[in-house]
Amino acid sequence: MSDGAYFQRDRQWHPPAYAPGYKTSVKRSPQAALISLNNTISEMTGPVFGHNMLGELDNDLVHNYAKPGESAIGQRIIVYGRVLDENGRGVPGALVEFWQANAGGRYRHKKETYLAPLDPNFGGCGRAITDDEGGYRFRTIQPGAYPWPNGVNDWRPAHIHFSVFGHAFAQRLITQMYFEGDPMIWQCPIVNTIPSREAVESLIAPLDMNNTIPMDARAYKFDIVLRGRRSTMFENRMEGN
Amino acid sequence: MQGLDQLKETASQTAGPYVHIGCVPNFCDITGVFPEDLGCRMVNEHTKGERITVRGRVFDGTGTPLRDALIEVWQADAEGLYPSPQEKRGMADPNFTGFGRSPGDMATGEYVFETVRPGTVPFIDGRPMAPHITFWVVARGINIGLHTRMYFPDDEEALKADPILMRIEHQVRVATLVAEKTGEAEYTFNIHLQGPKETIFFDI
């Protein structure tokens, strides 16, 4: 069961390659149609990473770049959720990588020129591998909004970038998480590359007071859905697949 | 009517210009968090097969190389087996990761992989596919990761019989998937995102 091809990607749901409101996409978008390819073993396999690759602080951005005894400045938050497939099943063993700006909206990157200062105790990267139910969690500080050269006065909403490996290269996904109630979300040209409001809503993490730790850190829940796959119960497959 | 009870896949967003922070932090001078960048070594001294170097650049629609792309590859080992739990045909070389990740050089845009030449793997109906490396490209300005494949120019007969390449309508475009041999064991595979030399990208 469920070892067949992955469900076709709904490319009306995802952002199109060419989305001129996001200027860089204009010259970086293919013009020819994609060539459709039934999943072969090359797409239905993928790297799987073991929990033993993780360091103790890999999912703690408040401390993983901080000097001993110090911590990053900003609103402390916990981000947690599950990686699921489109059939609603948890995806165990999925590597989730995340990166973000600091509380002032400044990235630790040599090509970043925003005048907001770096936080000496904040690097901005982390990773986790999902548990048997597909769950993951990490601790960080809430990132700030920052301006970027697109329109004259465009600002990104507060966001955390996510990169996810499921079990197959066909499931590979990079996306961004936004925060409930942020008025910048609906003005952002990158958010607005996504065609439907419904698809955008699925990238907005709600505040979760029930999982907020009193006097310590607030919590946001962010579930990620990867492609599901067909059952092979009526599929004839040749030997070698 | 009953519902299908299926979820929608999370919508993709661009990896942005600072993808390096999360995916290759050591490359962009964020050191001390991860011991090394994921996917930076595909082989070790015990890996079986013919060692090759694959390098290239990604170009935009004006012919300008991207200097902020992140390239990932996935390939079979020298015997044509994938080092994945989903591989049911046998045990892949334990000294080969099959997965590589390389950022383009910040000045030139060049990516590099030190790997082995992949063996042949079967198509869905059992016919052999020509040896290939699967590529996935993300960058600022790319809203959803682009999948393509690199094939080898020395596999002339296998290329002609490849079940995927054979059925591409515009055969003139197949050449965009074939690397150039630029050294004894070195292949150059340039990716053109847009325009007359546009690389074939797949919806997989």
Interface residues (C-beta under 8 A of the other chain):
Chain A: D3 F7 Q8 R9 D10 R11 W13 H14 P15 P16 A17 A19 Y22 T24 S25 V26 K27 R28 S29 P30 Q31 A32 L34 I35 S36 L37 N38 N39 T40 I41 S42 E43 M44 T45 G46 P47 V48 F49 G55 L57 D58 N64 Y65 L84 D85 E86 N87 G88 L95 E97 F98 W99 Q100 Y107 R108 H109 K110 K111 E112 G123 G124 C125 G126 R127 H161 S163 H167 A168 F169 A170 R172 L173 I174 T175 Q176 I190 V191 T193 I194 E198 A199 V200 S202 L203 I224 V225 L226 R227 G228 R237 M238 E239 G240 N241
Chain B: D5 Q6 L7 K8 E9 T10 A11 S12 Q13 T14 A15 G16 P17 Y18 V19 H20 I21 G22 C23 P25 C28 D29 I30 G32 V33 F34 P35 L38 D60 G61 T62 T64 L66 D68 E72 W74 A76 Y82 P83 S84 P85 Q86 E87 R89 T97 G98 F99 M106 V121 P122 F123 I124 D125 G126 M129 H132 T134 W136 V138 A139 R140 G141 I142 N143 I144 G145 L146 H147 R149 I164 I168 R173 L193 Q194 G195 E198 T199 I200 F201 F202 D203 I204
